[in-house]
Amino acid sequence: MADMEAELIMRRIALMIALLAGLIVPAVAQRAEIEAVNAKWMEFFNKGDFAGIASLYTEDAIAFPPGSSMVKGRSAIGAMWKNMAEQVSDPKVTTLDVKPLGPSAAREIGTFSLKTKGPTPVCGCVGEGR
């Protein structure tokens, strides 16, 4: 009888581990995908490839630049970053946390910083969602 109880406990533990792994693996994959896109975004920005940056956004994306009106649509967002690049450089995007919201959606929390161009560059941090 003790062997059957031990086997039942082991099966329950194995089931719990499988369920937890099923929840954790997608989050890790989504975080890796988000970090890869962030790295591509920084690469495009540093190359001055604003069409490339725009390609990372959906057609119906909305950006919220600090101190400005929201910018709607892929091409408008690409133009926004092109204009911003005249004033800023050295973007850094860091993912701090990712929460899966389903198989094809996630919420990212992170930091975003740029340096202003000019005689005395200033680093400023702003937030942005994609």
Backbone as a ProteinNet text record, in pm:
[ID]
protein_1_A
[PRIMARY]
MADMEAELIMRRIALMIALLAGLIVPAVAQRAEIEAVNAKWMEFFNKGDFAGIASLYTEDAIAFPPGSSMVKGRSAIGAMWKNMAEQVSDPKVTTLDVKPLGPSAAREIGTFSLKTKGPTPVCGCVGEGR
[TERTIARY]
81.8	0	86.7	195.1	284.6	347.6	377.9	435	336.2	209.5	108	91.4	95.6	83.3	204.1	321.7	443.7	438.5	388.3	377.3	275.7	165.7	64.3	120.7	195.5	258.1	356.9	437.8	535.6	465.3	354.4	279.9	224.9	175.4	123.8	235.3	350.3	464.9	507	513.2	550.9	450.4	322.1	218.8	235.5	262.2	281.9	405	512.1	633.1	603.4	529.6	494.1	407.3	312.1	226.5	307.8	396.1	480.2	571.9	629.5	716.4	636.6	512.6	427.2	398.1	400.1	378.3	507.2	618.7	745.5	808.3	806.7	873.1	821.1	688.1	643	691.5	697.1	743.2	889.1	971.1	1112.7	1126.9	1047.9	1054	1009	901.4	854.2	957.6	1020.9	1123.6	1239.6	1283.6	1393.6	1356.5	1232.5	1187.1	1183	1132.6	1126.5	1267.2	1358.3	1495.7	1563.5	1533.2	1589.7	1537.1	1408.4	1350.7	1409.2	1426.5	1487.6	1629.3	1705.6	1842.1	1839.6	1744.6	1731	1693.3	1603.3	1562.3	1683.3	1765.9	1884.6	1982.6	1997.5	2084.8	2034	1904.1	1846.2	1866.7	1841.4	1855.8	1999.3	2094.6	2235.5	2283.2	2219.2	2251.9	2176.1	2078.8	1994.5	1891.9	1856	1758.9	1620.5	1553.6	1425.2	1310.8	1328.7	1231.5	1239.1	1361.4	1378.5	1311.1	1329.1	1261.3	1110.4	1060	915.3	864	945.5	902.1	880.6	935.1	919.1	785.8	714.9	585.6	473.1	356.6	239.5	183.6	102.3	42.5	-42.2	-103.3	-190.4	-122.9	10	83	64.8	77	71	191.7	267.6	381.8	345.6	401.3	375	506.4	556.3	682.8	663.9	764.5	751	734.5	639.2	617.6	554.9	503.7	443.7	312.8	240.3	117	150.6	54.8	77.3	94.2	169.8	199.9	139	55.7	-18	32.5	55.4	88.4	237.5	268.5	406.5	491	444.1	526.2	544.3	440.9	452.5	550.2	552	645.5	788.5	809.6	942.5	989.6	900.2	934	961.4	886.5	909	1050.9	1092.4	1227	1334.5	1307.7	1404.5	1424	1314.2	1323.2	1392.7	1361.7	1424.2	1575.1	1616.2	1758.2	1843.4	1780.6	1854.5	1892.8	1823.7	1845.2	1904.5	1893.9	1937.6	2019.8	2093.5	2173.6	2186.9	2256.1	2293.8	2175.3	2075.9	1961.7	2000	1942.2	1959.7	1821	1786.6	1658.2	1689.6	1635.3	1661.4	1529.1	1509.8	1389.7	1411.6	1318.5	1326.2	1232.5	1115.2	1017.2	924.4	882.9	785.4	677.6	552	438.8	360.4	351.8	272.6	125.4	64.4	-78.2	-154.6	-87.3	-145	-35.9	-71.2	31.3	99.2	34.1	94.7	97.9	88.6	91.9	162.9	230.4	298.8	306	327	348.1	493.9	563.8	705	720.5	801.4	843.3	993.3	1039.5	1182	1221.5	1345.9	1396.2	1441.4	1437.8	1475	1547.3	1668.2	1740.7	1806.6	1827.8	1892.5	1987	2083.1	2169.3	2133.6	2124.4	2097.5	2225.2	2207.7	2322.3	2349.1	2470.6	2506.1	2638.1	2679.8	2809.2	2818.6	2706.8	2706.3	2595.1	2626.3	2522	2461.8	2332	2259.5	2186	2193.9	2123	1984.4	1883.7	1746.5	1680.1	1598.6	1528.5	1380.5	1321.3	1178.1	1126.2	997.7	938.2	865.4	855	781.9	730.3	611.9	558.5	546.3	562.3	543.6	454.3
-118.5	0	125.5	123.2	238.8	265.7	159	176.7	245.7	211.8	273.2	421.2	454.1	592.9	674.6	615.6	683.8	706.5	607.2	622	730.7	736.6	839.1	978	992.5	1121.2	1160.1	1065.8	1094.1	1136.5	1072.8	1109.7	1251.9	1286.3	1421.4	1524.9	1493.6	1585	1601.2	1491.7	1497.4	1581	1565.4	1643.8	1792.8	1827.4	1968.1	2026.2	1949.6	1995.6	2019.1	1928.2	1943.4	2067.9	2090.2	2208.7	2337	2340.7	2459.4	2483.1	2376.7	2390.6	2444.9	2400.5	2449.8	2597.9	2650.4	2793.7	2873.6	2817.9	2890.1	2894.3	2784.3	2778.4	2883.7	2903.7	3009.7	3148.2	3175.9	3306.9	3328.4	3225.9	3236	3257.6	3185	3200.2	3339.2	3390.7	3524.7	3629.3	3612.8	3709	3707.9	3590.1	3579.7	3646.4	3627.1	3688.6	3841.3	3890.4	4035.2	4094	4027.6	4077.7	4077.5	3978.2	3973.5	4089.5	4119.7	4232.6	4364.2	4376.3	4497.6	4516.2	4408	4415.6	4457.3	4404.4	4441.1	4588.7	4635.5	4775.5	4866.5	4833.6	4916	4911.2	4793.9	4780.5	4869.4	4862.4	4945.9	5094.5	5134.8	5275.8	5322.1	5243.2	5281.9	5286.3	5209.3	5210.4	5320.1	5382	5480.8	5416.3	5291.3	5218	5231.5	5341.6	5370.5	5292.7	5248.7	5156.3	5022.4	4982.7	4860.4	4871.5	4985.7	5007.6	4998.6	5065.4	5064.3	4922	4836.7	4698.6	4617.8	4663.7	4592.4	4623.8	4724	4764	4709.4	4686.7	4646.6	4767.9	4743.3	4853	4944.8	4888.3	4968.8	5009.3	5001.7	5037.6	5185.3	5215.8	5353.9	5376.9	5483.3	5520.5	5645.8	5657.3	5770.1	5840.6	5923.5	5992.7	6095.2	6108.3	6201.8	6345.6	6414.9	6555.7	6581.5	6477.9	6492.3	6415.2	6439.4	6364.7	6221.7	6132.1	5994.2	5986.3	5885.2	5864.4	5730.4	5729.9	5609.5	5554.2	5423.8	5354.1	5333.2	5223.7	5182.2	5289.9	5345.9	5443.9	5572.6	5615.5	5736.8	5714.5	5594.4	5564.1	5562.6	5507.7	5511.2	5654.4	5740.3	5882	5951.6	5916.3	5973.8	5942.4	5815.6	5778	5843.3	5860.1	5929.1	6072.7	6141.6	6278.6	6282.9	6187.4	6184.3	6160.1	6081.2	6048	6171.1	6277.9	6401.9	6466.1	6429.4	6490.9	6395.4	6263.4	6165.7	6054	5981.5	5868.6	5765.4	5659.2	5556.3	5500.2	5443.1	5387.6	5260.5	5245.1	5124.1	5079	4955.8	4898	4775.2	4772.2	4661.5	4605.5	4476.8	4409.3	4370.9	4410.5	4375	4259.6	4256.1	4153.2	4132.7	4009.4	3976.5	3889.6	3927.9	3849.3	3801.9	3670.5	3619.3	3655.6	3698.3	3729.6	3634.6	3533.1	3434.9	3384.2	3300.1	3241	3342.5	3454.7	3550.4	3692.8	3705.7	3839	3833	3943.7	3953.7	4099.6	4121.9	4256.7	4264.8	4365	4383.1	4507	4494.3	4608.5	4619.5	4739.8	4756.7	4902.2	4927.2	5063.5	5095.9	5224	5274	5405.4	5417.6	5542.7	5584.9	5714.2	5776	5883.9	5920.3	6034.6	6146.2	6266.7	6380.1	6415.1	6467.7	6512.9	6658.8	6698.2	6835.8	6840.5	6960.5	6973.9	6899.6	6887.7	6816.6	6712.5	6589.5	6488	6457.6	6438.7	6407	6276.4	6186.7	6061.1	6079.3	6042.6	6049.7	5916.6	5880.9	5754.4	5780.9	5706.4	5715.5	5573.3	5557.9	5426.8	5419.6	5300.6	5281.7	5139.6	5119.4	4985	4949.5	4821.2	4773.3	4654.5
0	0	0	76.4	83.1	-53.1	-128.5	-261.9	-355.5	-343.9	-429.5	-394.4	-265.9	-222.8	-269.4	-258.2	-303.2	-454.1	-528.6	-674.2	-709.6	-637.4	-661.2	-632.8	-525	-492.4	-601.4	-648.6	-754.1	-883.7	-915.2	-1036.3	-1023.7	-905.9	-883.9	-894.6	-838.2	-847.4	-992.9	-1067.5	-1209.3	-1288.6	-1257.3	-1325.3	-1296.1	-1170.4	-1133.5	-1204.1	-1210.8	-1280.1	-1427.5	-1489.6	-1631.4	-1652.7	-1562.9	-1575.5	-1559.6	-1460.8	-1441	-1559.6	-1612.6	-1730	-1848.3	-1862	-1969.6	-1958.6	-1837.2	-1817.1	-1832.4	-1791.9	-1792.2	-1930.8	-2004.3	-2135.1	-2232	-2245.9	-2336.6	-2295.2	-2165.3	-2118.3	-2156.1	-2140.9	-2176.3	-2326.6	-2405.8	-2551.7	-2593.9	-2532.5	-2566	-2527.3	-2413.2	-2371.4	-2470.5	-2511.6	-2607.5	-2740	-2783.6	-2908.7	-2895.9	-2783.6	-2760.5	-2755.9	-2686.1	-2677.4	-2814.2	-2897.9	-3032.9	-3117.4	-3105.8	-3180	-3129.1	-2998.3	-2943.3	-2996.2	-3004.3	-3058.2	-3204.7	-3281	-3423.1	-3434.6	-3347.5	-3349.2	-3327.6	-3227.4	-3200.2	-3318.6	-3378.9	-3496.4	-3610.5	-3639.4	-3745.8	-3715.9	-3592.7	-3555.9	-3578.2	-3529.8	-3541.7	-3686.8	-3775.7	-3918.8	-3993.3	-3926.5	-3994.7	-4085.8	-4058.6	-4139.8	-4076.3	-4107.9	-4044.6	-4108.3	-4233.2	-4293.5	-4220.4	-4183.3	-4104.7	-3969.9	-3904.1	-3776	-3795.7	-3897.7	-3923.2	-3944	-4006.6	-4034.2	-3906.5	-3795.6	-3669	-3601.1	-3652.2	-3596.5	-3682.9	-3623.3	-3700.5	-3773.5	-3875.4	-3952.8	-3864.7	-3760.1	-3674.5	-3543.1	-3537.5	-3415.6	-3382.5	-3254.3	-3206.7	-3116.6	-3143.6	-3060	-2982.2	-2864.4	-2776.6	-2744.8	-2836.9	-2810.1	-2698.1	-2612.2	-2499.9	-2548	-2489.1	-2521.5	-2656.8	-2722	-2855.8	-2862.8	-2969.5	-2993.4	-3033.1	-3013.5	-3053.7	-3205	-3247.9	-3389.3	-3428.2	-3532.8	-3571.8	-3704.4	-3705.9	-3829.3	-3849.9	-3918.2	-3941.3	-4008.7	-4118	-4190.9	-4111.4	-4040	-3957.8	-3842.2	-3787.4	-3679.2	-3732.2	-3851.4	-3912.6	-3933.9	-3981.8	-4002.5	-3868.9	-3765.8	-3633.2	-3585.4	-3598.9	-3554.2	-3640.1	-3768.4	-3855.5	-3806.9	-3775.8	-3724.6	-3589.1	-3502.5	-3369.9	-3380.1	-3479.5	-3493.9	-3523.8	-3569.5	-3592	-3458.4	-3351.7	-3221	-3117.3	-3141.4	-3041.6	-3106.1	-3021.7	-3068.8	-2956.7	-2988.1	-2891.8	-2813	-2883.8	-2810.7	-2735.3	-2619.4	-2537.9	-2493.3	-2527.2	-2487.5	-2402.1	-2281.6	-2189.7	-2139.7	-2157.5	-2108.3	-1962.5	-1877	-1735.7	-1700.8	-1764.5	-1732.5	-1851	-1871.5	-1975.7	-1913.1	-1937	-1888.6	-2010.2	-2031	-2143.7	-2126.8	-2236.7	-2236.8	-2327.6	-2374.6	-2464.9	-2556.4	-2653.7	-2740.6	-2833.6	-2861.6	-2954.3	-2898.9	-2767.7	-2707.2	-2572.6	-2540.4	-2411.9	-2372.4	-2243.6	-2191.6	-2149.9	-2201.8	-2169.3	-2080.6	-1977.2	-1897.2	-1916.2	-1945.9	-1967	-1962.4	-1994.5	-1999.7	-2140.6	-2171	-2302.7	-2280.1	-2332.8	-2314.8	-2445.2	-2457.7	-2573.8	-2523.9	-2606.5	-2575.5	-2671.7	-2618.3	-2705.3	-2781.4	-2900.7	-2979.3	-2945	-2953.8	-2923.9	-2850.3	-2811.8	-2746.6	-2613.5	-2540.5	-2413.6	-2417.1	-2464.8	-2472.7	-2336	-2334.7	-2213.1	-2237.2	-2138.7	-2149.7	-2089	-2163.7	-2113.2	-2124.8	-2028.1	-2029.5	-2048.6	-2140	-2164.8	-2177.5	-2171.7	-2188.9	-2320.8	-2375.7	-2499.4	-2501.4	-2554.3	-2568.6	-2714.3	-2744.4	-2880.8	-2878.1
[MASK]
++++++++++++++++++++++++++++++++++++++++++++++++++++++++++++++++++++++++++++++++++++++++++++++++++++++++++++++++++++++++++++++++++

